[in-house]
């Protein structure tokens, strides 16, 4: 806990001293109630959870002043309304029927927000500041209100209404409740500090989880989903959204944690959005109501209320953005929540950059290994095959047996074909990622050729239909990622000796619509019971985000041994 947040013991001593002084010279009637007041003060001071402390203060104050109803209105950060309203004396059903709770912007409670001070009324409905009760609100006449101060600042107000027996509150009640409010301020201050420390601890734990996920070397999409999930949980938001720069400008939603992520995954916020411009400039954006803010130009904004949008920037570079929108009508984010979320975003951005650097190193190691393999193939294997071909041609010329000449000729032709295939493989190994053409067929072949290096053999492949013209860019992007995941699973887990890849752009889906189907079949050990399923979950999530499906079927081995991963999406 920072030193500045630790309460000064002298503040508590001063408050207790003032409370003790206020008890001097009391009437006999009031003095008789001092034990009840001390018990009430003891009760208020127990516990550290903020909301339960407020509930306890309401109940204790009502018992102390013999009131039917009690409430605490918590002043918002702008000091012009109420951020929370805690009640005692009404059931949850009554509160639900009333519906709208006081916001502190008008009426008697609004006047107390702008002009805090003790109030004692025999009939609150006769006060000129009274603005009426909502429908189904219980009748209230007598009223007592006192401010609650925490470390000298107005935290809120304690309200009491309807003294039992029909009598009004008197000066003795006001005096006792003011003393209780002093103790309540101390208890609330302790609870707020405890809550702030717990909140910081949760955000720190979330940052650790994100850093671990990003640097674990696992799937990048899964790690970004962890960022979204942690941000949603920690911010108490309806969704956690990670956006990265899109190819055509703007920001694309690449990871979502929400009740229904499929309707937002892949949405691109255009570059002309003023919010995108601010985020890419490294500035945070805080929205009071996403549904009504004119800067929110996407269809997704209509379902959300308060929102934080934070740049993921580290080392002067903006990697993307993190959004945590709350549901419509939810409480706005506090200053403390904004600060903690900004620190979380900075930590996540640093982890993203470190993970990217780590993947670059791994990718460079792969490219170096591919270059070495290509050189070995060229300098050793092809030269030996070429020399073997020359030897066979010499033997062909010397033999007089027609069958031998024909067999040798066929072997020489096979060697020529093999040399050409090896040269094609060398070209694929030496080809950089930026040099590859953009056609889906070519990208599929590139993934197959890249997988051949760790596998030790090249998977077979077959294309059905005009793949490049029928499959859209976004679907193709997800299909390539699915293919990469399936081949990676086959290499790491299947121990397969044979893999067949089939890409069918003329497939008919279960609902009768046209679609694209990717099948990756192997003759490996299959999916073990209790094994990890993160890769399969990634495949399923990608397919479902496009309205498709992903499943596992029997493989190429004997009696269906191995696994066939089938990934489908509509065209």
BASEKE-473780 format. One line per 4 residues: number of its first residue (from 1); their letters; for each residue x, y negated, z negated of C-alpha. Coordinates in Angstrom, 2 decimals, decimal comma, m for minus. Example, Ala and Ser with C-alpha at 12.3 -4.5 7.8 and 13.67 -1.06 7.14 Angstrom:
2
1> as> 12,30:4,50:m7,80  13,67:1,06:m7,14;
END
This chain:
571
1> xxxx> 0,00:0,00:0,00  1,49:m3,44:0,90  2,54:m5,57:m2,07  0,16:m8,35:m1,03;
5> xxxx> m2,80:m5,97:m1,36  m2,10:m5,04:m4,98  m4,50:m6,92:m7,27  m2,90:m9,29:m9,76;
9> xxxx> m3,62:m7,96:m13,27  m3,92:m11,55:m14,47  m6,98:m12,02:m12,22  m8,77:m9,15:m13,94;
13> xxxx> m7,70:m10,44:m17,35  m8,97:m13,92:m16,55  m12,32:m12,54:m15,33  m12,71:m10,40:m18,44;
17> xxxx> m11,78:m13,36:m20,66  m14,39:m15,58:m19,01  m16,99:m12,83:m19,42  m16,15:m12,50:m23,12;
21> xxxx> m16,35:m16,27:m23,66  m19,74:m16,36:m22,00  m21,07:m14,01:m24,70  m20,24:m16,39:m27,54;
25> xxxx> m23,04:m18,33:m29,17  m25,76:m16,12:m27,77  m29,24:m15,96:m29,17  m30,15:m13,11:m31,51;
29> xxxx> m32,32:m11,62:m28,80  m29,53:m11,72:m26,24  m26,92:m10,47:m28,70  m29,02:m7,37:m29,24;
33> xxxx> m28,64:m6,59:m25,55  m24,82:m6,83:m25,60  m24,32:m3,05:m26,10  m26,53:m2,45:m23,07;
37> xxxx> m24,45:m4,97:m21,09  m21,18:m3,34:m22,13  m22,49:0,06:m21,11  m23,59:m1,43:m17,78;
41> xxxx> m20,11:m2,93:m17,25  m18,51:0,42:m18,04  m20,80:2,17:m15,56  m20,07:m0,36:m12,82;
45> xxxx> m16,31:0,08:m13,22  m16,29:3,85:m12,58  m15,52:5,27:m9,14  m13,58:3,93:m6,17;
49> xxxx> m15,72:4,62:m3,10  m17,09:1,26:m1,92  m20,64:2,13:m0,89  m21,29:4,29:m3,96;
53> xxxx> m19,95:1,39:m6,07  m22,50:m0,95:m4,49  m25,29:1,58:m5,11  m24,21:1,88:m8,74;
57> xxxx> m24,11:m1,91:m9,23  m27,68:m2,23:m7,89  m29,01:0,50:m10,14  m27,17:m0,79:m13,22;
61> xxxx> m28,29:m4,39:m12,68  m31,92:m3,30:m12,26  m31,80:m1,34:m15,51  m30,07:m4,20:m17,35;
65> xxxx> m32,65:m6,82:m16,29  m35,62:m4,39:m16,28  m36,21:m5,09:m12,56  m38,18:m2,92:m10,17;
69> xxxx> m35,99:m3,75:m7,16  m32,32:m4,66:m6,66  m30,14:m5,29:m3,63  m26,68:m6,46:m2,65;
73> xxxx> m26,20:m8,48:0,51  m22,60:m8,28:1,77  m21,50:m11,46:3,56  m19,93:m10,91:7,00;
77> xxxx> m16,45:m12,07:8,00  m17,79:m15,23:9,68  m19,52:m16,21:6,43  m22,75:m17,03:8,25;
81> xxxx> m24,78:m13,84:7,72  m24,96:m10,42:6,09  m22,89:m7,49:7,32  m24,52:m4,94:5,02;
85> xxxx> m27,55:m4,71:2,75  m27,71:m2,10:m0,05  m31,03:m1,56:m1,82  m32,36:0,07:m5,00;
89> xxxx> m36,00:0,77:m5,91  m37,25:1,72:m2,45  m37,17:5,21:m0,97  m35,42:5,94:2,31;
93> xxxx> m38,87:6,33:3,90  m39,91:2,86:2,75  m36,70:1,32:4,06  m37,16:3,14:7,39;
97> xxxx> m40,76:1,87:7,69  m39,67:m1,72:7,09  m37,09:m1,32:9,83  m35,11:m4,51:10,18;
101> xxxx> m33,05:m5,37:7,11  m32,20:m9,01:6,26  m29,40:m10,44:8,38  m28,84:m13,55:6,23;
105> xxxx> m29,44:m15,98:9,09  m32,72:m17,45:7,82  m35,06:m17,54:4,84  m34,12:m17,57:1,19;
109> xxxx> m31,30:m15,06:1,58  m29,89:m17,05:4,47  m29,92:m20,19:2,32  m27,96:m18,36:m0,39;
113> xxxx> m25,34:m17,33:2,16  m24,66:m20,93:3,14  m25,10:m22,32:m0,41  m24,05:m19,60:m2,87;
117> xxxx> m25,15:m20,06:m6,46  m27,39:m18,57:m9,14  m31,12:m18,65:m8,39  m33,99:m17,99:m10,81;
121> xxxx> m37,54:m18,11:m9,40  m40,88:m17,27:m10,97  m42,46:m16,85:m7,50  m40,10:m16,60:m4,57;
125> xxxx> m42,99:m16,91:m2,08  m43,56:m20,47:m3,33  m39,98:m21,52:m2,63  m39,72:m23,73:0,50;
129> xxxx> m36,81:m21,61:1,75  m38,96:m18,46:1,80  m39,66:m17,26:5,38  m42,02:m14,36:4,72;
133> xxxx> m41,67:m10,58:4,37  m41,46:m8,05:7,22  m44,43:m5,75:7,75  m44,81:m2,96:5,16;
137> xxxx> m42,44:m4,77:2,76  m43,48:m4,35:m0,92  m44,88:m7,38:m2,75  m42,30:m9,37:m4,71;
141> xxxx> m42,72:m12,48:m6,86  m40,12:m12,94:m9,59  m36,58:m13,26:m8,23  m33,06:m13,55:m9,61;
145> xxxx> m29,95:m13,94:m7,50  m26,26:m14,40:m8,38  m23,14:m14,46:m6,18  m20,50:m11,75:m6,45;
149> xxxx> m16,93:m12,97:m6,09  m13,95:m10,76:m5,34  m10,60:m12,40:m6,08  m12,22:m15,82:m5,86;
153> xxxx> m13,92:m15,18:m2,49  m17,66:m14,72:m2,05  m18,20:m11,03:m1,31  m21,98:m11,13:m1,37;
157> xxxx> m25,00:m11,64:m3,59  m26,81:m9,51:m6,15  m30,59:m9,86:m5,91  m33,19:m8,67:m8,42;
161> xxxx> m36,97:m8,79:m7,92  m40,20:m7,90:m9,74  m39,47:m7,65:m13,46  m41,42:m4,80:m15,04;
165> xxxx> m44,51:m5,84:m17,00  m45,33:m8,75:m14,70  m43,16:m11,27:m16,59  m40,59:m13,37:m14,81;
169> xxxx> m36,84:m13,25:m15,29  m35,52:m15,67:m17,93  m32,23:m17,39:m18,70  m31,10:m14,44:m20,82;
173> xxxx> m31,52:m12,15:m17,80  m29,61:m14,58:m15,63  m26,81:m14,83:m18,20  m26,46:m11,05:m18,50;
177> xxxx> m26,54:m10,46:m14,75  m23,89:m13,16:m14,16  m21,58:m11,36:m16,60  m22,33:m8,08:m14,86;
181> xxxx> m21,59:m9,71:m11,47  m18,14:m10,69:m12,76  m17,37:m7,07:m13,61  m18,92:m5,97:m10,32;
185> xxxx> m16,49:m8,23:m8,46  m13,56:m6,47:m10,14  m14,99:m3,03:m9,34  m15,67:m3,98:m5,71;
189> xxxx> m12,16:m5,38:m5,36  m10,67:m2,09:m6,54  m12,98:m0,11:m4,25  m12,08:m2,27:m1,25;
193> xxxx> m8,36:m1,80:m1,88  m8,84:1,94:m2,23  m10,95:2,07:0,94  m8,35:0,01:2,84;
197> xxxx> m5,58:2,36:1,73  m7,62:5,42:2,75  m8,41:3,82:6,08  m4,74:3,08:6,79;
201> xxxx> m3,88:6,65:5,84  m6,45:8,02:8,31  m5,12:5,87:11,15  m1,54:6,90:10,38;
205> xxxx> m2,54:10,58:10,41  m4,30:9,99:13,73  m1,16:8,39:15,19  0,90:11,39:14,08;
209> xxxx> m1,58:13,78:15,74  m1,42:11,81:18,99  2,37:11,65:19,01  2,61:15,39:18,35;
213> xxxx> 0,15:16,17:21,16  1,91:13,94:23,68  5,40:15,20:22,91  4,51:18,89:22,63;
217> xxxx> 5,16:19,42:26,32  1,64:20,70:26,95  m0,90:19,60:29,52  m0,88:15,80:29,98;
221> xxxx> m4,67:15,60:30,41  m5,21:17,53:27,20  m2,86:15,15:25,35  m4,78:12,12:26,64;
225> xxxx> m8,00:13,75:25,46  m6,43:13,99:21,99  m5,82:10,21:22,13  m9,48:9,63:23,02;
229> xxxx> m10,76:12,01:20,33  m8,62:10,52:17,57  m9,50:6,93:18,54  m13,22:7,77:18,54;
233> xxxx> m13,06:9,47:15,14  m10,96:6,81:13,44  m12,93:3,85:14,81  m16,31:5,42:14,04;
237> xxxx> m17,18:4,87:17,70  m19,68:6,49:20,03  m16,88:7,23:22,50  m13,12:7,19:22,87;
241> xxxx> m11,95:6,34:26,38  m8,44:6,31:27,91  m7,95:4,37:31,14  m4,88:4,42:33,39;
245> xxxx> m4,07:2,25:36,44  m5,96:3,45:39,52  m4,28:3,90:42,90  m6,35:1,16:44,53;
249> xxxx> m6,10:m1,23:41,58  m8,16:m1,54:38,44  m8,34:1,06:35,68  m9,60:4,64:36,00;
253> xxxx> m11,16:6,58:33,12  m8,98:9,69:32,81  m9,92:11,01:29,36  m13,17:10,73:27,41;
257> xxxx> m14,36:11,87:24,00  m18,15:11,46:23,88  m21,35:13,45:23,58  m21,58:13,54:27,39;
261> xxxx> m18,16:12,75:28,95  m19,06:13,92:32,46  m20,91:10,71:33,39  m17,88:8,50:32,79;
265> xxxx> m14,82:10,60:33,69  m13,31:9,30:36,93  m15,13:5,94:36,88  m12,90:3,10:38,10;
269> xxxx> m13,24:m0,38:36,59  m12,41:m2,65:39,58  m9,43:m5,02:39,50  m11,69:m8,10:39,78;
273> xxxx> m13,07:m7,41:36,31  m11,89:m10,17:33,94  m11,48:m7,57:31,21  m9,16:m5,47:33,39;
277> xxxx> m7,09:m8,55:34,12  m6,69:m9,29:30,43  m5,87:m5,68:29,55  m3,25:m5,40:32,29;
281> xxxx> m1,78:m8,65:30,97  m1,35:m6,94:27,60  m4,23:m8,70:25,79  m6,82:m7,01:23,60;
285> xxxx> m10,53:m7,60:24,29  m13,24:m7,44:21,61  m16,88:m7,36:22,68  m19,83:m8,04:20,38;
289> xxxx> m22,38:m6,28:22,60  m21,24:m4,41:25,70  m24,76:m4,15:27,10  m25,25:m7,93:27,30;
293> xxxx> m21,71:m9,24:27,84  m21,41:m10,53:31,46  m17,76:m9,42:31,62  m18,82:m5,77:31,38;
297> xxxx> m19,62:m4,97:35,00  m19,77:m1,16:35,00  m22,95:0,89:34,54  m21,48:2,54:31,43;
301> xxxx> m21,62:m0,70:29,44  m25,42:m0,60:29,17  m25,36:2,22:26,61  m22,91:0,64:24,16;
305> xxxx> m22,81:m2,19:21,61  m19,65:m3,51:19,88  m16,46:m2,45:21,63  m12,70:m2,70:21,25;
309> xxxx> m10,54:m2,53:24,37  m6,84:m2,39:23,65  m3,89:m2,35:26,06  m1,52:0,59:25,84;
313> xxxx> 1,69:m1,37:26,19  5,21:m0,60:25,06  8,52:m2,16:25,92  6,85:m4,92:27,95;
317> xxxx> 5,04:m2,41:30,17  1,27:m1,82:30,22  0,60:1,90:30,70  m3,20:1,72:30,51;
321> xxxx> m5,94:0,89:28,02  m7,91:2,43:25,16  m11,61:1,66:24,62  m13,68:2,54:21,55;
325> xxxx> m17,30:1,41:22,05  m19,89:1,87:19,33  m23,58:2,59:19,86  m26,02:m0,24:20,46;
329> xxxx> m27,04:m1,93:17,24  m24,01:m0,60:15,34  m21,91:m2,78:13,05  m19,21:m4,89:14,71;
333> xxxx> m15,58:m4,01:14,13  m13,99:m5,71:11,13  m10,70:m7,59:11,28  m8,99:m4,72:9,43;
337> xxxx> m10,34:m2,18:11,93  m9,13:m4,29:14,84  m5,65:m4,56:13,35  m5,40:m0,83:12,62;
341> xxxx> m6,72:0,07:16,08  m4,17:m2,23:17,75  m1,36:m0,55:15,80  m2,73:2,87:16,78;
345> xxxx> m2,80:1,83:20,46  0,81:0,61:20,27  1,90:3,91:18,72  m0,03:5,89:21,34;
349> xxxx> 1,58:3,81:24,12  5,05:4,47:22,72  4,28:8,18:22,55  2,96:8,06:26,14;
353> xxxx> 6,17:6,42:27,34  8,33:8,94:25,48  6,26:11,82:26,89  6,60:10,37:30,39;
357> xxxx> 10,37:10,09:29,94  10,48:13,68:28,70  8,49:14,90:31,71  10,78:12,94:34,03;
361> xxxx> 13,79:14,70:32,53  12,10:18,07:32,94  11,10:17,22:36,50  14,66:16,12:37,31;
365> xxxx> 15,97:19,41:35,92  13,53:21,28:38,16  14,59:19,28:41,23  18,25:19,90:40,47;
369> xxxx> 17,54:23,62:40,13  15,60:23,58:43,39  18,53:21,87:45,15  20,89:24,52:43,81;
373> xxxx> 18,58:27,32:44,98  18,23:25,67:48,40  22,03:25,41:48,75  22,48:29,04:47,72;
377> xxxx> 19,84:30,16:50,21  21,47:28,16:52,98  25,11:28,87:52,21  24,83:32,50:51,18;
381> xxxx> 21,62:34,23:52,15  21,10:32,76:55,63  24,77:33,16:56,54  24,72:36,82:55,50;
385> xxxx> 21,48:37,47:57,35  22,89:35,74:60,42  26,06:37,86:60,23  23,95:40,99:59,80;
389> xxxx> 21,94:40,02:62,88  25,14:39,64:64,95  26,34:43,06:63,79  23,03:44,63:64,80;
393> xxxx> 23,15:42,95:68,21  26,64:44,35:68,73  25,44:47,82:67,75  22,48:47,43:70,11;
397> xxxx> 24,74:46,77:73,06  26,95:49,79:72,31  24,22:52,38:71,88  22,86:54,37:74,81;
401> xxxx> 19,78:55,79:73,04  16,65:53,83:74,09  14,82:54,45:70,78  17,79:53,11:68,80;
405> xxxx> 18,05:50,04:71,05  14,34:49,35:70,54  14,54:49,81:66,75  17,61:47,60:66,46;
409> xxxx> 15,96:44,92:68,61  12,91:44,97:66,35  15,13:44,64:63,26  16,95:41,65:64,82;
413> xxxx> 13,61:39,97:65,54  12,53:40,55:61,95  15,78:39,01:60,75  15,16:35,94:62,93;
417> xxxx> 11,67:35,55:61,45  13,08:35,96:57,94  15,72:33,31:58,59  13,02:30,89:59,80;
421> xxxx> 10,90:31,54:56,70  13,88:30,96:54,44  14,65:27,70:56,25  11,03:26,62:55,70;
425> xxxx> 11,37:27,45:52,01  14,62:25,46:51,84  12,88:22,46:53,42  10,04:22,71:50,87;
429> xxxx> 12,51:22,96:47,99  14,41:19,88:49,17  11,28:17,83:49,84  10,64:15,11:47,26;
433> xxxx> 7,13:14,42:45,92  6,87:11,08:47,70  7,69:12,68:51,06  4,79:15,12:51,08;
437> xxxx> 1,93:14,32:53,44  m1,39:13,53:51,83  m3,45:16,34:53,42  m5,04:18,75:50,96;
441> xxxx> m3,76:21,79:52,88  m0,19:20,47:52,68  m0,52:19,68:48,99  m1,78:23,20:48,30;
445> xxxx> 1,17:24,68:50,20  3,53:22,43:48,29  2,16:23,68:44,95  2,47:27,29:46,13;
449> xxxx> 6,07:26,75:47,26  6,96:25,02:43,99  5,43:27,90:42,01  7,54:30,39:43,98;
453> xxxx> 10,71:29,20:42,23  9,82:30,19:38,64  7,71:33,17:39,79  10,51:34,72:41,82;
457> xxxx> 8,12:35,38:44,73  5,85:33,32:46,92  2,09:33,67:46,31  m0,01:34,58:49,32;
461> xxxx> m2,50:32,04:50,61  m5,49:31,70:52,91  m7,58:28,69:53,98  m11,22:28,90:55,05;
465> xxxx> m12,84:26,01:56,91  m11,61:22,46:57,65  m10,15:21,84:54,20  m8,65:18,41:54,88;
469> xxxx> m11,78:16,88:56,40  m14,45:18,35:54,07  m12,92:17,92:50,61  m12,94:14,36:49,26;
473> xxxx> m9,91:12,68:47,72  m11,14:12,75:44,11  m12,28:16,37:44,33  m9,00:17,26:46,03;
477> xxxx> m7,02:15,58:43,27  m8,78:17,67:40,63  m8,49:20,82:42,77  m4,70:20,42:43,02;
481> xxxx> m4,52:19,96:39,24  m6,62:23,10:38,80  m4,37:25,05:41,18  m1,29:23,87:39,31;
485> xxxx> m2,84:24,93:36,00  m3,86:28,35:37,33  m0,41:29,04:38,83  1,25:27,86:35,63;
489> xxxx> m0,92:30,22:33,57  m0,04:33,09:35,90  3,67:32,37:35,54  3,68:31,83:31,76;
493> xxxx> 1,23:34,49:30,63  0,22:36,99:33,33  3,61:38,62:34,16  2,21:39,17:37,65;
497> xxxx> 4,03:40,63:40,67  1,42:39,48:43,17  m0,71:36,33:43,44  m3,22:35,41:46,14;
501> xxxx> m4,58:31,86:46,58  m7,76:31,34:48,63  m9,20:27,89:49,33  m12,68:28,02:50,88;
505> xxxx> m14,23:24,73:51,98  m17,38:26,48:53,30  m18,44:28,08:50,03  m22,05:28,21:48,90;
509> xxxx> m22,50:27,40:45,21  m24,96:29,03:42,80  m27,59:26,33:43,39  m27,37:26,80:47,17;
513> xxxx> m25,40:23,61:47,82  m22,20:23,40:49,84  m18,97:23,32:47,91  m15,29:24,11:47,78;
517> xxxx> m14,06:27,24:46,00  m10,50:27,83:44,80  m9,56:31,39:43,83  m6,23:32,30:42,24;
521> xxxx> m5,98:36,09:41,74  m3,11:38,05:40,16  m2,29:41,64:39,16  m0,93:40,72:35,73;
525> xxxx> m1,86:41,71:32,20  m5,14:39,79:32,11  m6,39:37,47:29,38  m5,51:38,86:25,92;
529> xxxx> m8,07:38,84:23,13  m7,55:35,90:20,80  m5,08:34,22:23,16  m4,93:30,48:23,81;
533> xxxx> m7,65:29,10:26,04  m6,49:25,47:26,43  m5,59:25,93:30,10  m8,93:27,56:30,91;
537> xxxx> m10,73:24,77:29,01  m8,90:22,21:31,13  m10,03:23,97:34,31  m13,62:24,09:33,10;
541> xxxx> m13,63:20,45:32,04  m12,31:19,31:35,42  m14,91:21,35:37,29  m17,79:20,19:35,09;
545> xxxx> m16,77:16,55:35,48  m17,48:17,02:39,20  m20,70:18,98:38,67  m19,03:22,33:39,32;
549> xxxx> m17,97:25,40:37,32  m14,92:27,49:36,47  m14,85:31,17:35,48  m12,63:34,23:35,26;
553> xxxx> m13,18:37,47:37,19  m11,29:40,78:37,62  m7,89:40,54:39,30  m5,89:42,30:42,01;
557> xxxx> m4,49:45,12:39,90  m5,65:48,71:39,72  m9,26:48,98:38,47  m9,55:45,19:38,48;
561> xxxx> m6,48:44,59:36,36  m5,20:41,04:36,14  m7,28:37,90:36,44  m9,00:35,89:39,15;
565> xxxx> m9,61:32,26:38,28  m12,51:30,85:40,33  m12,87:27,05:40,37  m15,79:25,46:42,25;
569> xxx> m17,02:21,92:42,90  m19,68:20,46:45,20  m18,60:18,63:48,34;
END
